[in-house]
Every structure is written in C-alpha cells, then in structure tokens.
Amino acid sequence: MANEKDDKDGVIEALFERAKDYAETRGDLFKLKAIKKAAEIGSSVISAIVTAILFLVFLLMLNIGLGFWVGELLGSTYLGFFALAGFYLIVGIIVNSSSKKILKGPIADSIIKKIND
C-alpha cells in the first residue's frame, strides 16, 4: 500500500515537473517571438527613416530648382520661391483637413499589420 502511494506521489511529482518545464518553454518562446517582432519593427522603422531622409533631400533639391525656374519665369527669384511656398501652403491645408483619411488610417493599418505578421 505504501508502495502505491509512493508511485502516485512520483507520478504527480513528474507531472508537476513537466508542467513547470512546459511553462518555462512557453515563456522562453514568448520572449523569442517578442524579440523577433521588435527587431522586425525596429528595422522597418530605421529603413523607413533612411528612405524618408533620402526622399526629403531629393524634394529639397527639386524645390530649390523649381523655385529658381519659376522665379525666372516670373522675372524675380524670390517670387518663384513665394509661389512655391503658397502652393505648399494650400497642399498643407488640404492634407491637414483630411489627414485622418490620408495619413493616420494607412499608417495605423501598416503598424497593426506589422505587429500581427
């Protein structure tokens, strides 16, 4: 009878040990998945920042050229830059008034998709 009790205790102890190992393994797996996701998101953010900087430099050079060109057409360099500034003011007002639809929604969707992948 004592032998049966020792066998049951041994089985229960082994079961608890396996459950403990399982919980530790699941915890480690969760950590690794979180690290992988953070690395993917971090690399995507850095890549987007570098791309945005390069694109902004391109736009800056393009706008300087356009400012001089429009200024030449208008007969005065500063008028060309004022014309471009007015154009960007109008575009900025339009983008600001519809920013939720144009910017916030797609950016939020992109972040959610990245996290869920």
SVG drawing of the C-alpha trace seen along z (x, -y; Angstrom):
<svg xmlns="http://www.w3.org/2000/svg" viewBox="-11 -90 30 92">
<polyline fill="none" stroke="black" stroke-width="0.4" points="0.0,0.0 2.8,-2.4 4.4,-1.4 1.3,-2.6 1.3,-5.9 4.9,-6.4 4.2,-5.6 1.3,-8.1 3.5,-10.7 6.2,-10.1 3.7,-10.4 2.3,-13.6 5.8,-15.0 6.8,-14.1 3.6,-15.7 4.4,-18.9 7.9,-18.9 6.7,-18.5 4.2,-21.3 6.9,-23.6 9.2,-22.7 6.3,-23.4 5.6,-26.8 9.3,-27.8 9.5,-26.7 6.3,-28.7 7.8,-31.7 11.1,-31.4 9.1,-31.0 7.1,-34.1 10.3,-36.1 11.9,-35.0 8.8,-35.9 8.7,-39.3 12.4,-39.9 11.9,-38.9 8.9,-41.2 10.7,-44.1 13.7,-43.5 11.4,-43.4 9.6,-46.6 12.8,-48.4 14.5,-47.5 11.4,-48.6 11.3,-52.0 15.0,-52.6 14.6,-51.7 11.6,-54.0 13.6,-56.8 16.6,-56.4 14.2,-56.3 12.3,-59.4 15.6,-61.3 16.8,-60.5 13.4,-61.4 13.3,-64.7 16.8,-65.6 15.6,-64.8 12.5,-67.0 14.6,-69.8 16.9,-69.9 13.9,-69.6 12.1,-72.5 15.2,-74.7 15.4,-74.1 11.7,-74.7 12.0,-77.9 14.7,-79.3 12.9,-78.1 9.5,-79.7 11.4,-82.8 13.0,-83.0 9.6,-82.7 8.2,-85.4 11.1,-87.7 12.3,-87.6 13.9,-84.7 12.1,-85.5 8.7,-85.4 9.4,-81.9 10.0,-80.8 6.9,-82.7 4.8,-80.9 6.1,-77.5 5.5,-78.4 1.9,-79.4 1.4,-76.1 2.7,-74.1 0.5,-76.1 -2.6,-75.1 -1.4,-71.5 -0.7,-71.5 -4.2,-72.9 -5.8,-70.2 -3.7,-67.4 -4.3,-68.7 -8.1,-68.8 -8.2,-65.2 -5.2,-63.8 -7.2,-61.1 -8.2,-59.5 -5.0,-60.2 -2.3,-59.7 -3.5,-58.3 -5.6,-55.4 -3.0,-53.9 -0.1,-54.4 -2.1,-52.8 -3.1,-49.9 0.5,-49.4 1.7,-49.3 -1.1,-46.8 -0.2,-44.6 3.5,-44.7 2.7,-43.7 0.3,-40.9 2.6,-39.3"/>
</svg>
